[in-house]
């Protein structure tokens, strides 16, 4: 008798691990744009930093999860590394520049 419940969850587990880093990047992109106006009016960048930190951690977590689940570990690790680097580059303007657009 085969255990079908474990094998049925395997593709959904693979897809969720594979899409975790791109979802973190897309979330950061959309939500940072939305929060930038609020950060300009209140002159507080803490919500921007909190969001970018959460998204970087989410992108970095996908690699160890892929290795643990043995689901596309090389692909997910590469994607995680690339999108984590992109998210760190997104954090540079939040650190260096004023949140108000001219």
N, C-alpha and C positions, 0 to 999 in steps of 0.2 A: 504494500500500500504506500502510495507516495503522499508526501505532505505538500499539498497544493497551496496552502495559505502562505507559506514562506516564499514559494516561487512566484506567486502572484504579486507579492509586494516588492519583489526585487526590481522590476522596471520603474515603478514609481519612486523607489528609493534612489535609483540611479539618476533619474531625471531631476529629482529635488536637489541632490548633491551637485549635479552638473549646472543647474540653473541658479544656485545660491549666489555665486559671485556676480553674474550679470544682473540679477534682481537687486542686489545691494547697490551696484553702480547706477542702475536706472532709478532706484529710489532716491539715492543721493542727488542725482541730477535734477529730478523733478521737485523734490522737497526743498533742496537748498535754494532753488530759484524762487520758490514760493515764500520761504522764510527770509529772503534777503530784504524785502520791503519792510517787514516787521523789525528786522535787525537795524535797519536804517532809522526808523522812527524812534525806536527805544534805545538806540545806541548800545545794544548788548549783543555780543557775538557768542555767548555761551550756548544758545540753542543750535547754532551752526556747528560749533565744535562738538557738541554732544552727538548730533546727527552724523557728522563725518566720522567720528570715532566708532560709533555703532556700525556704520556701513563698512569701514575698514576691517573691523573684527569679524563681521559676518562673511566678508569676502575671504579672509584668511582662514576661517574655520572650515570652509568647504574642502580644503586640501587634506587635512587630517581625517575628516569624515570619509573622504573617498578612499584613502589608504586603509582605513579600518574596515570599511565595507567591501573593499576590493572591487570597486566599481569604477572603471576608467581612471585609475589613479594618476597616470601621467598626463592625460588630457585635462583633468580637473585641476591638478596642481599647476600646470602651465597657465590655464585660464585664471586661476586664483591669483597667481603671481602677477600676471599682466594687469588684471583689473584692480588689484590692490595697489600696484604702482600708479595706475591712473587715478585712483581715489586719493592717494597721497599727493599727487600733483594737483588735484582739485583743492586740496586743503591749503596749498601755498597761497592762493589769492585771499582766502579767508584769514590767513595769518598776517599777510603783508599789507593788504589794501583795505581802504575804508569800505564799509558795506553799502554806502550810498552811491548810486549811479549818477553820473553827471546829467 
